Amino acid sequence: MPALEIPEAPRWRRLALWAVKAVLAAVFAAAGGAKLAGAQPMVEAFGTIGLGQWFRYLTGAIELAGAAALLLPALAGFAALLLAATMAGAALTHLTVLPGSPLPALALLTLCLLVAGAHRRTIEAALGSPPPGQN
């Protein structure tokens, strides 16, 4: 059976995806950096969460690594999924433990899922999933 040919996305779509990834990378680099640097609001927020400051360091490291990986095409889809899971946890935490709105976390979650969807074929190929229509 011949290989499935995937048409290349229009230029505007590729540029828009890169713009979204660049914005996400900047936001997550800033947030992760603030957590790792020990910014007082981050220390207080993670104190309120109650899991200990190690969780702040872990979250900051995930955000920084995810920000960098978003800019690498081979890793962008996986980074987006990891960051989406992180934002799902952040939204849930804002709904149950922390004051403030979960909307920023939900907006970032949505953008991460958009990026993951755009990199769906890369994720499927890495996981060994056959393209649609092939078994």
Kinemage of the C-alpha trace (Angstrom):
@kinemage 1
@onewidth
@group {chain A} dominant
@subgroup {mainchain}
@vectorlist {calphas} color= white
{ca met a 1} P 0.000 0.000 0.000
{ca pro a 2} L 1.470 3.427 -0.903
{ca ala a 3} L 2.445 5.821 1.844
{ca leu a 4} L -0.188 8.311 2.854
{ca glu a 5} L 0.742 11.727 1.491
{ca ile a 6} L -0.039 14.560 3.862
{ca pro a 7} L -0.418 17.948 2.201
{ca glu a 8} L 1.617 20.719 3.767
{ca ala a 9} L -0.372 23.300 5.717
{ca pro a 10} L -0.766 26.751 4.172
{ca arg a 11} L 1.946 29.242 5.052
{ca trp a 12} L -0.393 31.409 7.165
{ca arg a 13} L -1.320 28.392 9.285
{ca arg a 14} L 2.331 27.453 9.878
{ca leu a 15} L 3.150 31.051 10.859
{ca ala a 16} L 0.153 31.237 13.198
{ca leu a 17} L 1.194 27.981 14.864
{ca trp a 18} L 4.726 29.299 15.370
{ca ala a 19} L 3.307 32.510 16.833
{ca val a 20} L 1.164 30.559 19.304
{ca lys a 21} L 4.130 28.363 20.253
{ca ala a 22} L 6.353 31.437 20.736
{ca val a 23} L 3.780 33.119 23.004
{ca leu a 24} L 3.298 29.921 24.998
{ca ala a 25} L 7.058 29.436 25.308
{ca ala a 26} L 7.468 32.995 26.610
{ca val a 27} L 4.617 32.648 29.113
{ca phe a 28} L 5.801 29.283 30.428
{ca ala a 29} L 9.451 30.406 30.578
{ca ala a 30} L 8.428 33.435 32.648
{ca ala a 31} L 6.148 31.430 34.935
{ca gly a 32} L 8.667 28.616 35.372
{ca gly a 33} L 11.478 31.081 35.981
{ca ala a 34} L 9.444 32.877 38.648
{ca lys a 35} L 8.760 29.581 40.399
{ca leu a 36} L 12.401 28.482 40.319
{ca ala a 37} L 13.660 31.939 41.367
{ca gly a 38} L 11.437 31.835 44.438
{ca ala a 39} L 9.247 34.835 43.655
{ca gln a 40} L 7.313 35.576 46.833
{ca pro a 41} L 3.826 35.179 45.266
{ca met a 42} L 4.856 31.733 43.985
{ca val a 43} L 6.263 30.677 47.337
{ca glu a 44} L 3.049 31.794 49.049
{ca ala a 45} L 0.779 30.119 46.473
{ca phe a 46} L 2.570 26.802 46.733
{ca gly a 47} L 2.543 27.138 50.518
{ca thr a 48} L -1.229 27.462 50.337
{ca ile a 49} L -1.472 24.403 48.093
{ca gly a 50} L 0.150 22.438 50.888
{ca leu a 51} L 2.307 19.962 48.977
{ca gly a 52} L 5.586 21.623 49.905
{ca gln a 53} L 8.011 23.823 48.016
{ca trp a 54} L 9.446 20.823 46.139
{ca phe a 55} L 6.233 20.937 44.094
{ca arg a 56} L 6.978 24.554 43.129
{ca tyr a 57} L 10.424 23.498 41.901
{ca leu a 58} L 8.968 20.561 39.978
{ca thr a 59} L 6.278 22.709 38.369
{ca gly a 60} L 8.826 25.400 37.477
{ca ala a 61} L 11.142 22.832 35.908
{ca ile a 62} L 8.268 21.328 33.896
{ca glu a 63} L 7.266 24.773 32.661
{ca leu a 64} L 10.816 25.746 31.674
{ca ala a 65} L 11.526 22.447 29.941
{ca gly a 66} L 8.133 22.574 28.222
{ca ala a 67} L 8.775 26.125 27.025
{ca ala a 68} L 12.033 25.073 25.394
{ca ala a 69} L 10.579 21.891 23.916
{ca leu a 70} L 7.664 23.807 22.358
{ca leu a 71} L 10.180 25.380 19.991
{ca leu a 72} L 11.575 22.020 18.807
{ca pro a 73} L 9.285 20.530 16.133
{ca ala a 74} L 10.028 16.929 17.118
{ca leu a 75} L 9.090 17.617 20.758
{ca ala a 76} L 6.462 20.368 20.455
{ca gly a 77} L 3.463 18.035 20.521
{ca phe a 78} L 4.659 16.192 23.606
{ca ala a 79} L 5.597 19.460 25.322
{ca ala a 80} L 2.137 20.824 24.586
{ca leu a 81} L 0.509 17.746 26.132
{ca leu a 82} L 2.701 17.975 29.243
{ca leu a 83} L 1.956 21.678 29.631
{ca ala a 84} L -1.756 21.072 29.016
{ca ala a 85} L -1.783 18.554 31.866
{ca thr a 86} L 0.040 21.078 34.048
{ca met a 87} L -2.569 23.732 33.228
{ca ala a 88} L -5.412 21.315 33.918
{ca gly a 89} L -3.915 20.842 37.371
{ca ala a 90} L -3.502 24.583 37.801
{ca ala a 91} L -7.125 25.237 36.837
{ca leu a 92} L -8.340 22.564 39.229
{ca thr a 93} L -6.158 24.014 41.990
{ca his a 94} L -7.605 27.489 41.400
{ca leu a 95} L -11.112 26.049 41.591
{ca thr a 96} L -10.515 24.138 44.818
{ca val a 97} L -7.607 25.601 46.806
{ca leu a 98} L -6.259 28.920 45.546
{ca pro a 99} L -8.130 32.193 45.247
{ca gly a 100} L -8.369 33.759 41.834
{ca ser a 101} L -9.785 32.799 38.510
{ca pro a 102} L -8.922 29.575 36.700
{ca leu a 103} L -9.470 31.348 33.341
{ca pro a 104} L -5.778 32.096 32.599
{ca ala a 105} L -4.895 28.435 33.174
{ca leu a 106} L -7.848 27.343 31.039
{ca ala a 107} L -6.791 29.700 28.225
{ca leu a 108} L -3.252 28.283 28.304
{ca leu a 109} L -4.677 24.754 28.438
{ca thr a 110} L -6.722 25.477 25.313
{ca leu a 111} L -3.718 26.863 23.425
{ca cys a 112} L -1.596 23.874 24.461
{ca leu a 113} L -4.243 21.485 23.163
{ca leu a 114} L -4.353 23.441 19.898
{ca val a 115} L -0.585 22.994 19.506
{ca ala a 116} L -0.801 19.301 20.414
{ca gly a 117} L -3.521 18.843 17.812
{ca ala a 118} L -1.391 20.535 15.187
{ca his a 119} L 1.426 18.094 16.003
{ca arg a 120} L -0.883 15.079 16.191
{ca arg a 121} L 0.844 13.202 13.369
{ca thr a 122} L 4.254 13.628 14.985
{ca ile a 123} L 2.888 12.291 18.273
{ca glu a 124} L 1.198 9.338 16.560
{ca ala a 125} L 4.334 8.506 14.590
{ca ala a 126} L 6.470 8.588 17.726
{ca leu a 127} L 4.033 6.318 19.532
{ca gly a 128} L 3.903 3.918 16.599
{ca ser a 129} L 0.270 4.562 15.731
{ca pro a 130} L -0.600 3.873 12.092
{ca pro a 131} L -1.945 6.797 10.073
{ca pro a 132} L -5.739 6.884 9.728
{ca gly a 133} L -6.973 4.337 7.192
{ca gln a 134} L -3.932 2.070 7.547
{ca asn a 135} L -3.731 -0.976 9.782
